[in-house]
Amino acid sequence: MPNNTRSDMSGDTTKHSTVTMTFRIEEGIMDVLRSESEKREVSLNTMVNQILRRYAEWDMYEPKVGMIPIARPLVSALFEHMDEKEIVEIACKVGKNAVHDIALFMKTRMDLQSFLSWFEMRIKTSSIEFSHSRLANGRHTYVIKHDLGYNWSLYHKTLLELIFNEILQKRIDITITPTTMTLMFDE
């Protein structure tokens, strides 16, 4: 198996072993994949690898951990009709344990690196935009643009503070608005 080098969105270069494999794919599906790869300006091979990676790292776990897809307008409306006390209570009583258990099941351990890997995949699969920078001193900054309202931000702020403080034993600073969240923490 040859070693290939891959560059991710942050510019990091990592080595991945690859395997040459042949599959029979329905013609209609192949047409859709070719068209989509052209729209995204990525090779068909890259796009198929992205699809398979998403399945292997996320999609196959969703039904096993009890996750369901839900429309963004519905999420926004549900959070909008709750008061701040209810939001914090749900994050404390249900959210923290549910997220911990899901991340642990999917990553098989709960440390900072595995949680961040899970967290980034969750954001990506939710079609939420984010940027992540890591300074040489180990300071991480995430800026998450969600457009789901203040209560959605408050829920995730509470949830992340609980996970970082109680489970990961890390201090985290979170600033929220109705459309964004900014997370800052040290490794």
DOMARDREN-237917 format. One record per residue (C-alpha): residue in three letters; x negated, y negated, z. Coordinates in steps of 0.05 Angstrom, whole numbers. Layout:
# DOMARDREN-237917
SITE  res      c1      c2      c3
SITE  ALA       X       Y       Z
...
***
This chain:
# DOMARDREN-237917
SITE  res      c1      c2      c3
SITE  MET       0       0       0
SITE  PRO     -31     -66     -20
SITE  ASN     -32    -125      27
SITE  ASN       2    -187       1
SITE  THR       0    -256      30
SITE  ARG      65    -295      41
SITE  SER      74    -367      59
SITE  ASP     135    -385     100
SITE  MET     172    -452     103
SITE  SER     125    -480     156
SITE  GLY      65    -467     111
SITE  ASP      39    -409     154
SITE  THR       7    -354     114
SITE  THR      17    -283     139
SITE  LYS      -1    -216     110
SITE  HIS      53    -166      94
SITE  SER      45     -96      67
SITE  THR      90     -84       7
SITE  VAL     116     -21     -26
SITE  THR     136     -13     -98
SITE  MET     206      18    -101
SITE  THR     256      29    -156
SITE  PHE     331      20    -145
SITE  ARG     391      26    -191
SITE  ILE     433     -37    -184
SITE  GLU     501     -49    -216
SITE  GLU     495     -95    -277
SITE  GLY     545    -146    -250
SITE  ILE     508    -152    -184
SITE  MET     442    -159    -221
SITE  ASP     471    -216    -263
SITE  VAL     493    -252    -199
SITE  LEU     424    -242    -167
SITE  ARG     387    -268    -229
SITE  SER     433    -328    -234
SITE  GLU     425    -345    -160
SITE  SER     349    -337    -162
SITE  GLU     346    -386    -220
SITE  LYS     390    -436    -183
SITE  ARG     345    -431    -121
SITE  GLU     282    -433    -165
SITE  VAL     253    -370    -133
SITE  SER     233    -305    -165
SITE  LEU     283    -249    -166
SITE  ASN     234    -208    -125
SITE  THR     230    -263     -71
SITE  MET     305    -270     -68
SITE  VAL     317    -195     -61
SITE  ASN     264    -192      -6
SITE  GLN     300    -250      30
SITE  ILE     366    -212      25
SITE  LEU     336    -148      51
SITE  ARG     299    -184     107
SITE  ARG     363    -218     129
SITE  TYR     399    -151     131
SITE  ALA     342    -117     170
SITE  GLU     333    -175     219
SITE  TRP     405    -199     229
SITE  ASP     463    -171     189
SITE  MET     457     -98     211
SITE  TYR     459    -120     284
SITE  GLU     520    -165     281
SITE  PRO     574    -111     290
SITE  LYS     531     -74     341
SITE  VAL     527    -134     387
SITE  GLY     599    -158     378
SITE  MET     586    -219     334
SITE  ILE     638    -241     283
SITE  PRO     634    -294     229
SITE  ILE     677    -355     242
SITE  ALA     691    -416     199
SITE  ARG     656    -480     217
SITE  PRO     720    -522     220
SITE  LEU     750    -472     269
SITE  VAL     688    -474     314
SITE  SER     689    -550     313
SITE  ALA     764    -553     330
SITE  LEU     758    -503     387
SITE  PHE     701    -540     420
SITE  GLU     734    -608     408
SITE  HIS     796    -588     448
SITE  MET     757    -570     511
SITE  ASP     733    -617     565
SITE  GLU     660    -621     587
SITE  LYS     672    -581     651
SITE  GLU     702    -523     610
SITE  ILE     644    -525     561
SITE  VAL     591    -521     616
SITE  GLU     630    -466     653
SITE  ILE     634    -422     590
SITE  ALA     560    -432     576
SITE  CYS     543    -412     648
SITE  LYS     591    -355     658
SITE  VAL     592    -323     589
SITE  GLY     543    -355     540
SITE  LYS     478    -345     577
SITE  ASN     487    -271     589
SITE  ALA     516    -258     520
SITE  VAL     459    -293     485
SITE  HIS     408    -259     530
SITE  ASP     437    -190     516
SITE  ILE     443    -201     441
SITE  ALA     373    -229     434
SITE  LEU     344    -172     476
SITE  PHE     381    -119     436
SITE  MET     359    -148     370
SITE  LYS     286    -163     389
SITE  THR     277    -108     443
SITE  ARG     242    -157     490
SITE  MET     257    -225     519
SITE  ASP     197    -271     518
SITE  LEU     187    -339     487
SITE  GLN     163    -315     419
SITE  SER     217    -262     410
SITE  PHE     271    -310     433
SITE  LEU     248    -365     385
SITE  SER     246    -314     328
SITE  TRP     318    -294     345
SITE  PHE     340    -367     354
SITE  GLU     312    -389     287
SITE  MET     345    -331     252
SITE  ARG     411    -348     286
SITE  ILE     407    -420     262
SITE  LYS     390    -399     191
SITE  THR     446    -347     187
SITE  SER     495    -400     213
SITE  SER     475    -447     156
SITE  ILE     453    -500     205
SITE  GLU     395    -545     185
SITE  PHE     335    -551     230
SITE  SER     263    -572     230
SITE  HIS     209    -544     276
SITE  SER     141    -572     291
SITE  ARG      87    -544     336
SITE  LEU      30    -589     358
SITE  ALA     -40    -563     371
SITE  ASN     -28    -569     446
SITE  GLY      29    -519     441
SITE  ARG      86    -570     445
SITE  HIS     146    -548     404
SITE  THR     199    -595     377
SITE  TYR     263    -571     343
SITE  VAL     312    -619     312
SITE  ILE     378    -585     295
SITE  LYS     431    -619     251
SITE  HIS     498    -586     260
SITE  ASP     556    -636     251
SITE  LEU     599    -594     299
SITE  GLY     613    -647     352
SITE  TYR     588    -668     420
SITE  ASN     618    -609     457
SITE  TRP     582    -559     411
SITE  SER     517    -596     428
SITE  LEU     534    -595     503
SITE  TYR     549    -520     502
SITE  HIS     482    -504     469
SITE  LYS     445    -553     512
SITE  THR     472    -519     575
SITE  LEU     460    -450     547
SITE  LEU     388    -464     525
SITE  GLU     371    -498     591
SITE  LEU     395    -436     628
SITE  ILE     357    -388     584
SITE  PHE     293    -428     585
SITE  ASN     294    -444     660
SITE  GLU     322    -379     688
SITE  ILE     300    -325     639
SITE  LEU     239    -351     603
SITE  GLN     214    -392     662
SITE  LYS     200    -452     617
SITE  ARG     219    -525     623
SITE  ILE     257    -552     564
SITE  ASP     279    -623     548
SITE  ILE     342    -629     505
SITE  THR     374    -691     476
SITE  ILE     442    -685     444
SITE  THR     489    -725     400
SITE  PRO     554    -705     365
SITE  THR     513    -684     304
SITE  THR     444    -664     328
SITE  MET     403    -632     383
SITE  THR     329    -644     397
SITE  LEU     292    -591     438
SITE  MET     222    -601     465
SITE  PHE     182    -551     506
SITE  ASP     112    -525     516
SITE  GLU      88    -454     503
***
